[in-house]
Amino acid sequence: MQANGTTTQLYQFVASANDSTGLQLTLGTNWVATGVYDFFIILTNATTPGLGTGPAWTNTTTRGFNLSIYNGLPVNSAPITIRTSNTVTSSIGTSQAMFVGSGYINGSAGQIDFNFGGSASGGSPASFGLWNEFNRIPIGAGVIDTGASYSTGVIAVRQARGATTMQIKFIVGAQEDSIIGSYSGAWILRRGQGQLRQLVWGWIRPAGFPASRC
């Protein structure tokens, strides 16, 4: 898709069962660690579609620019700089870049995680760092702690086992998707201690916890 301000031109990509290429983007050091970026399709010249990213979000919950709808498609609402490689950027006019998804860079510049989680002592974390605007399908993850039982004298909100690996991280590029989660565990209250243990599960972020990727 390319909008020229008054009309929308549609570009059809020919694909087959053997097509594993499509539009590609190789990330590098200019995609900074823990940054969030939106992906766009643009014309890199008069006729060739290309994939790139817009500016980094202000933080993990706030875009640094606005999207708008043009002929039913999400586009940039103002002129924008699109990065199509680690060294190349293009200045794109209003409504000239179609939004197709978002990505969260992990702790290393230019790298995005897509892990389903797993079983380990302290859990093996899951992290979904890509979100697709036009191909949204249900996906699941699981983090299981196989370690021995443990006790704690800390009366405070914390992640299970106090481990940062007991978590599932994800990014949502638009606040339209439903998220379903569950947690299970076992507690043993020792006689005479007189303490009550409580499980709290929800979309909250206590001080010091990682920000939600929304």
Number of C-alpha atoms within 10 A of each C-alpha: 17 19 20 12 11 8 10 15 9 9 11 7 9 7 10 7 5 6 8 8 7 10 11 11 14 11 19 14 12 12 23 19 16 18 20 29 25 21 25 23 22 24 16 16 9 6 10 9 15 16 22 27 28 24 18 20 16 13 13 18 15 13 16 12 15 10 16 16 13 18 11 7 16 17 24 22 17 15 14 19 15 23 22 23 17 14 9 9 15 16 11 18 16 16 25 25 31 22 26 21 20 21 25 31 20 17 13 14 16 19 19 20 17 12 17 17 22 15 14 15 14 19 22 22 22 22 20 22 21 22 20 16 15 9 8 9 6 6 8 11 15 19 20 19 19 13 12 7 10 7 8 7 6 8 10 6 13 14 12 15 17 12 14 16 20 21 19 18 20 19 19 23 23 12 7 7 8 7 9 5 10 7 10 6 7 5 11 8 10 8 7 6 7 8 11 7 10 9 10 10 9 7 7 10 10 10 8 7 12 12 14 14 18 13
